[in-house]
Structure formats: C-alpha cells, structure tokens
Amino acid sequence: MAMFSQQEKISLKQLLAKAVNKDDVLTIDGLHGYLYGLAVIPEPVLPSEWLPGIFGEEMLEIDNQQEADALLGNLFSAYNRLTFANEQDKLTFPFDIGSIKTKDIKRIREWAHGFFLATSLRPHIWGMPEGEELDDDLYEESQDNEEEFDDDEAEIAACYAIVMGVAFPDRMSELFDHDEGNLIPIERNDPELEAKLFAMLPDAVYSLQEYANAVREGMREMGADNYPAPPQPRRVEKIGRNEPCPCGSGNKYKKCCGK
C-alpha cells in the first residue's frame, strides 16, 4: 500500500512546513502512521483533539484562506481515505519489512511513533490508564499486573510494547526488563532485539487493528444510539473568516487555522 499519492505527499509536506513550532511537527512518515492510528481507533476523535498531535499546540501559520482551504482539505481527504480503507478491511501496513534497507529504519521508527501518538489518544482501548502519558512506566505497571490479564489483553499489551520499542529505541531495553513472565519472549540483552521488534511490527499493528475493529463492531451491535455510524467523507470548501474552523475547535476560522 502506498502511503500517499505523489500529489498528496507534496501537499501534505507543504502543510507540515506551515507548523508554527517546527520541533513539534510530525514527518511525512510519522503523519501516515498517525492517520493510520486514527483510522484504527474504534471511538470518534474530533479534529480539534488530533490536529495538535500533528502540528503541536501552536498549530499552523498559513498565509491566506485559499491556501488553508487547499492544504487542510488534502489532509482531511487523506484522513478520510485511510478511515474508509480500514472500514473496508483494506488498510495495510505500508512497509515491506522483509526487504527494508538502512535508510528505511528511520522512516519506520517515525511511522511507529505517529501510530503510537494517535492510538494513545484513547489509552483505555488498549487497557492503559486514562489521563496519564502512555509511556514505558505504564507498560511496566501492566507487566507487574500480568496475572490480571486475560489472553487477549496480554496479546494487546505485547503488541503495544513492540510498537513502543520501535518508536522509542532509546527505551527499548526498559520495555523488556522483566526476564520472568515477560509478555514477549525476548530478553532485553538480546543483541538482535531491535531487528526482532522490526520483524514483529507488522503483525503487532495488524493485531491491534483487528482488536480495535472487533471492539468497534461490538459497540455498534449495542445499537445505533450508542455508537455513531461510519464517518462520511468530509469536504473542506471555501471557509468564511467568521465561520467555525473546520478543525472542530469551536473557534472562528480567522482565530484558528486561518490566522
């Protein structure tokens, strides 16, 4: 699966370059992982919540309305496309791990980081505590309470650890610090630990995706009143400066993304 079309890639890179704080913005590979993660989450996440994860809290500095309409429209179009691909079981991991080259390692780490950031917007889906940063301390806590996990929860925790191990290589050894009862049969001093995590990443992502889709279907079976219908494609037409911003923040466009 291609991440983005060439036209999308050009437009999205232009949009990322408009971030006020360049240190906070995702890379193009991180953005795909982020949108992929948003597509997987079985609960609605408003744009006002997920847009700062891409650009940082200070968001964007765009010169004019026409440019904002085009660039944001392409972002929402890509978001819609990945969301519908997941709905149709056509959303696939974008790298061929069996033939990766050295130059791909950084890209895959950035993708995994974006995927992690998006999915951590709904930590309770993955059995993590609410209202706290989802980091390795919480993962170690989940390992300490492993006896409380059923088989599915243990698998999800293991898959999440794989994503985190790839996304945060400097913390890799901490994630696998438990020699006994480890959720993943890898020791932290394994010299091939990183290579093994990369090899397991696609299956880990698919397992998280299948689990989330099962949660989504279960919520829908509870009734239409309890869970929204699949999202409809969102178009960003020309926006008046005094109209609500399409990001969903509730602010006027001129005081938000149209600054």
HELIX and SHEET records of a PDB file:
HELIX    1   1 GLN A    6  LEU A   16  1                                  11    
HELIX    2   2 ILE A   28  VAL A   40  1                                  13    
HELIX    3   3 PRO A   47  PHE A   55  1                                   9    
HELIX    4   4 GLN A   65  GLU A   87  1                                  23    
HELIX    5   5 ILE A   97  SER A   99  5                                   3    
HELIX    6   6 THR A  102  THR A  119  1                                  18    
HELIX    7   7 PRO A  123  TRP A  126  5                                   4    
HELIX    8   8 ASP A  136  ASP A  144  1                                   9    
HELIX    9   9 GLU A  146  GLU A  148  5                                   3    
HELIX   10  10 ASP A  151  ALA A  167  1                                  17    
HELIX   11  11 PRO A  169  ARG A  171  5                                   3    
HELIX   12  12 MET A  172  LEU A  175  1                                   4    
HELIX   13  13 LEU A  193  GLU A  221  1                                  29    
HELIX   14  14 TYR A  253  LYS A  255  5                                   3    
END                                                                             
